[in-house]
Each structure stands twice: as structure tokens, then as C-alpha cells.
Amino acid sequence: MEKIGVGIIGCGGIAVAKHIPNLLKDPRVEIRGIYEEFDQKRALSAIEEFGLKFCTLYGSLEQMLAEDAIAVVHVCTPNNTHAKLSIQALKAGKHVMCEKPMATSTSDAIAMNEASRRSGKKLTICSNNRFREDSWTLKKFCEHDTLGTIYYAKATYLRRRGVPTWGSFMDKDIQGGGPVIDIGTHALDLALWMMNNYKPKCVFASTYNHLGRQTSEANPYGNWKSEDFTTEDFGVGLIKMEDGASVLLEASWLLNIREDKNAKVTLCGTKAGADMDRGLSVFGEQCGKLFDQDFLLNNQGISFYAPKTLYGPELEIKCWIDSIINDTKPVVEPYQMIAVMRIIEALYQSAETGKAVYIED
Ligand SMILES: NC(=O)c1ccc[n+]([C@@H]2O[C@H](COP(=O)([O-])OP(=O)(O)OC[C@H]3O[C@@H](n4cnc5c(N)ncnc54)[C@H](O)[C@@H]3O)[C@@H](O)[C@H]2O)c1
């Protein structure tokens, strides 16, 4: 089988840490191009470091998109460029995997989906936390109705100290916001995916920047200048869904708490509940007794032989390439991420106005 050619737009942190190494693990693909607007030196060193024999560093995006051997494009640039670059690639006839968040506004997210529909090319967004072993397994429980109807969910991505000080993360104009859009996106996506509920009705939220206005020697990615920190450092919001279910979202880069909670959900259903606080657990009642069930993750037979089941970014890439080869829907569908974007936009609006925001379709 001929390999599927992939082009990468933006060769920064996530391209080098996730996309390139995990694309290389899939024998069905070949990385054939990189377009990097500002840091060509970094792109050249990535080509060398990863031994990308068939990869061209393009001088313009148009040139890369005109290459017939490239069928798929991964967009790995700052948030406010996601819509424009994804739409350009879709119009050029490429399938697009775009980094999260989908966009910085609902209208941009809808335009991306429209471009995908018109071109007949696939669009997916990197909601990579779905592909963790605990999330993947919990989704199966939900599909098997283990929890019944989920009417309350807590979606948490809390970092005690974890401000991404590289790139443009603290710049509201470029990123569209701070932890709520950056990492809250992951937690919220997980909750909605587990609930299979994409119909929000109303939100009420608050955001803060008390700690961002100070600085922190304890931040693992280094300190910042308080005047550069134009986003929130913490946000919390309650989302009421059309069917009456509630979702509580908490997201922070800085918060005085005991420990981090990275992209975790707690689900409460009519038959049972579940959380990811200690691996994966299910809580319920049977024959008049309450039970807590802890599931063993990472099934490992013999220590020398890696298990055959893939999880994490390798599974994310595998599922994406499967969807292209088999012409099936990607695991992360655009309509789902439009709902996430819609909620995040409303959360910011509510925090700014101090009022509940009703979401219209
Ligand atoms: N899925 C995840 O868990 C995860 C983790 C980290 C980052 N991300 C997302 O990935 C994106 C990039 O983050 P990063 O940490 O790699 O940032 P980064 O700043 O390290 O890299 C972005 C790169 O894009 C380049 N670039 C900017 N505009 C461009 C353009 N118009 N055309 C071509 N190249 C352009 C920059 O020069 C830079 O090299 C963000 O949207 C972020 O939210 C996702």
C-alpha cells in the first residue's frame, strides 16, 4: 500500500513532542512536508533529529498544499490561526487534524466544519485525552450503560503551578483565553463525550487572575512578566444542558490546591458513578450494599514484551489514519468540538458580564 503523505504546519512544542514521533510509529504514513513560518531553524533540526528522509521544509504554505503526495495536514500552530490554516488546507483538498482548541470563536469553528463538508475532506481536533486507557475504558462503560443516565459531571483540569510560558499561551489575543480554553477544553470534551450530550442550554462562570498578576518561582516552565499575562489563571463554570444535566468545569494554570488533577472527570449516573482519581473506579449499590470497583489499567502480561493494545497519542494517530483509510468518521467529530467551543465562548462571556448566558443553537 502506498503510504499516506502528511504535512505539518507549525513546528513548535506539540509538533515535536507529539505529532512527529507518533506519526513515525505508524507504518502507513510518511511525513513529507513541514511549513513553519517563524522558526525554520527549529524545523530543520526536527527534520534532522527525527531522520525525516522524505520531508521538505517548504518556504510557503501554498507550495506545501499544492503537493499531491501530501493528503493529510496537521495544524500545530497557535489557537488564533487554527481556523484560517485548517480552512486553507481543506480547500486545497487535504484531510486536516487540527490541534485543540478547535478555534477561538464558535463562528470560526463552524466555518471549519463547513469547509470540511464542502471539500468532502475529513476534519478532526486533537482531543488526545480521549485516547488514554482510563478514558477509553470509561467510554466503553458509558456505551454499555454501566452508569445509566449521567445527570451530573465534574470536568477538572487543575494545575497547582503549570503556566505554559513558551510561545503565546499567556496572550489573550492569540490564544483566546487562558486555562479555560487551553486545558479546560480537554476536560470538558471528556465529560460531554462520556455523557454523549452536546446540547448546552445555559452557563454561569467566573474567571480570576490573582496569581497571574503575581509571579511564581515554583512554576515548572519558568517565571513570567505579570504584564504579559493577559489571560485568566483559573476559571470555574456551571453548564446546564438542555436535558437538565449539569456539568461543573474547573481549569487552572495556577491555584493554591493540594495536588494537580489533569483532565479528569467524575460522572454521576442513575445506575452508578465513576471517577478517574485513583485509576478508574465505579461506585454503586448492589443487594443493599455500596460498592467501589477499582479497575486495573495497563494490562501487562510479561514484563519484557510490550502489550499489543495502544493508548495515548499512538492510538490517537492510529484512529485518525484508520478513519481516512476506511472512510469512517474520526473519533473526534467536528460537531462535538463546536459544542465545546460554544460552551467555552459562553463561559468567558458569563465571567465578563457576571450574568448567566443562554446558548442558542
Ligand atoms: N493536545 C495537547 O494536549 C496540546 C499540548 C500543547 C499544545 N497544544 C496546542 O498546539 C498548538 C501549538 O502549541 P505549541 O505548544 O506547539 O506552541 P509553540 O509556540 O511551541 O509552536 C507553535 C509553532 O507554530 C509556528 N507558527 C505560528 N504561526 C504560524 C503560521 N501561521 N504558519 C506556520 N507556522 C506558524 C510558530 O513559529 C511555532 O513554531 C496550540 O494550539 C496548543 O493549544 C495542544
The ligand as a Gaussian input file, in Angstrom:
#p B3LYP/6-31G(d) Opt

LIG

0 1
 N       -3.175000      18.446000      22.566000
 C       -2.481000      18.944000      23.577000
 O       -2.524000      18.438000      24.697000
 C       -1.635000      20.158000      23.324000
 C       -0.482000      20.397000      24.084000
 C        0.281000      21.529000      23.777000
 C       -0.138000      22.401000      22.773000
 N       -1.289000      22.145000      22.083000
 C       -1.790000      23.075000      21.061000
 O       -0.878000      23.109000      19.966000
 C       -0.818000      24.423000      19.420000
 C        0.643000      24.857000      19.385000
 O        1.183000      24.827000      20.696000
 P        2.772000      24.651000      20.914000
 O        2.963000      24.381000      22.348000
 O        3.321000      23.721000      19.922000
 O        3.215000      26.162000      20.597000
 P        4.618000      26.640000      20.058000
 O        4.609000      28.114000      20.190000
 O        5.702000      25.851000      20.697000
 O        4.593000      26.227000      18.493000
 C        3.796000      26.852000      17.522000
 C        4.626000      26.931000      16.238000
 O        3.799000      27.418000      15.185000
 C        4.556000      28.364000      14.427000
 N        3.606000      29.224000      13.714000
 C        2.876000      30.255000      14.212000
 N        2.062000      30.751000      13.264000
 C        2.277000      30.007000      12.145000
 C        1.722000      30.041000      10.828000
 N        0.771000      30.917000      10.502000
 N        2.171000      29.139000       9.922000
 C        3.148000      28.240000      10.247000
 N        3.721000      28.180000      11.474000
 C        3.264000      29.054000      12.416000
 C        5.413000      29.067000      15.458000
 O        6.528000      29.720000      14.868000
 C        5.815000      27.907000      16.364000
 O        6.993000      27.278000      15.924000
 C       -1.711000      25.300000      20.302000
 O       -2.950000      25.480000      19.688000
 C       -1.884000      24.497000      21.586000
 O       -3.131000      24.707000      22.219000
 C       -2.019000      21.041000      22.341000

